[in-house]
Amino acid sequence: MPYIPVAETQSESYTSDKRVASFLKKVKEAEGIFDHWKDKYEEAYEYTMPQRESFYEETVGERRTDKIFDETAVVGIQEFASRLQAGICPTYGRWANFEAGTEIPPDQKPEVNEQLDAITEYVFEVLGGSNFNQEIHECFMDLAIGTGVLLVEEGDALNPIKFNAVPLPRVMLNNGPDNKVDTVFRKRKISYDKLMIAYPKAEMSENMMRIIEQKKSEKATIVEGVFKMYDEPNVEKYKYCVVCMNEKEFIYETEFVGTGSNPYIVFRWNKASGEVYGRGPVFNTMAAIKTTNLTVELILQNAQMNISGIYTYEDDGVINPDNISLVPGSLIPVAPNSRGLIPLNAAGKFDVAQLVLGDMRQNIKKALYLESLGRPEGTPMSATEVSERMADLSRQIGSSFGRLQSELIVPLLRRIIKILTKQGRIEIPRIDNREVTVISSSPLSQAQHQQDVAVVNNFNAILAQTFGPQILNLVVKQDEVARYLADKLGLPERLIRDPNEQQNLVKELQNMAQQANMGAGGQNELGNPNQQGQGQTTAI
């Protein structure tokens, strides 16, 4: 065994303790911010998602439905998540495109876009075969409360990418100097003998390996930390650390460098300035949710009193209220000249509750955007009406949709490109860096683009009706209009002819027209002499 100086050993120990102390300080700071939101989120979970994990310690399988008397919010939040998923990233749909940026010359953009279109197809093929659709739905349910967290990790040969919706109670966040989330801590409980399986690249110390042998079946509290580093300007770099909180020792430590290297994607529905955690639509309607549950609870209590009743009795020493059972066929002994049990009339009816419930349930559905398509009764809506209502929905959630675009869609696609490029499955140098841009083509974004399409269509219609199709073709570049509409409608680049193909096709049509005219002229001249003069007149 080589000799190690005592001073050097103490220096290494001091450095390790200092790193752990610095890490724990960051964890404590994020935990302090998290504690301010814990009670608010826990109350929202109790009334809307009682089946989800609690923010406080509890036993496995503990019943959490004691406060649920009305299912409007419980069912509504499921529908909200499903509708949001269908509007932003529909299952097995292509809801984004990679397109050439401004640095690409205009004459090269069609060719580059066609290549990027093939990459887009492959990316969404990978997404369709992964667990993305299941996990993003869980994230959208957390987003209804305020904040969603999606973990995107590198998979295996069968599934290149794996997704994991991290429950909000297990995550602690913090902002950076730019008021964006740059620190994510995830708390887990793993048995000691599974640590090497969970972290195959872990670098365990001798002390940690000895503890693992001694505490194989016990649970260890593990905290994963990812925080952004600002030591190099214009370089996206993150520090990734894994610490065993029980032993205060580092298990693994590395750095993530490059765009899309952060595996944690944190997105908020809405937030106040300076806040870390988001505020979802459930926050706006918590008063209605609590009022609805309380009203239904009172209705049930009133119904119970009307069914079973309230009675008085004379305490004559014969009647024992503990032995009375108010069931059909029961015999209750009473003393002579005693009135026995006398029913007590209720104070009044609770009919006003139906008015309160109607208003509160409507407010809950409106806050969760569940009335955008109206009720299914009556005459079915036309496609135009559905499109207009979807456009209205996109206007209602316009600010939140813009935040989701910047905090979810773009970082998610950057992360996917990073993983697939690392695995050698695609070749693309950069993403969203003036060379390639991410364009959302989800149903909600398409609803916003419909306004631009409608402006072009209305202009063409007015110009054609006022001045005729000749002036329309003279004023408007129809080939550019067609490409503009294709971009707005998200049409794949391979379906559009490039300028060279268009010119060749025009030449072919002109040649075909000339040949047809020559054939018609020869027929008039040789085959039908009676129309010869007419043909000359037409030529003149």
Secondary structure, DSSP 8 states (H G I E B T S, - for coil): -----HHHHHHHHHHHHHHHHHHHHHHHHHHHHHHHHHHHHHHHHHHH-TTS--SS---TT----TT-S--HHHHHHHHHHHHHHHHHS-TT---EEEEE-TTS-TTTHHHHHHHHHHHHHHHHHHHHHTTHHHHHHHHHHHHHHTEEEEEEEE--SS-SEEEEE--GGGEEEEE-TTSSEEEEEEEEEEEGGGHHHH-TT----HHHHHHHHH-SSSEEEEEEEEEEE-SSTT--EEEEEEEETTTTEEEEEEEEESTT---EEEEES---TT-SS---HHHHTHHHHHHHHHHHHHHHHHHHHHHH-EEE----SS--GGG---STT------TT----EEE--S---THHHHHHHHHHHHHHHHTT--TT--SSSS---HHHHHHHHHHHHHHTHHHHHHHIIIIIHHHHHHHHHHHHHTTS---S-SSSSSEEEEE-SHHHHHHHHHHHHHHHHHHHHHHHHH-HHHHHHHS-HHHHHHHHHHHTT--GGGS--HHHHHHHHHHHHHHHHHHHHHHHHIIIII-GGGHHHHHHHH-
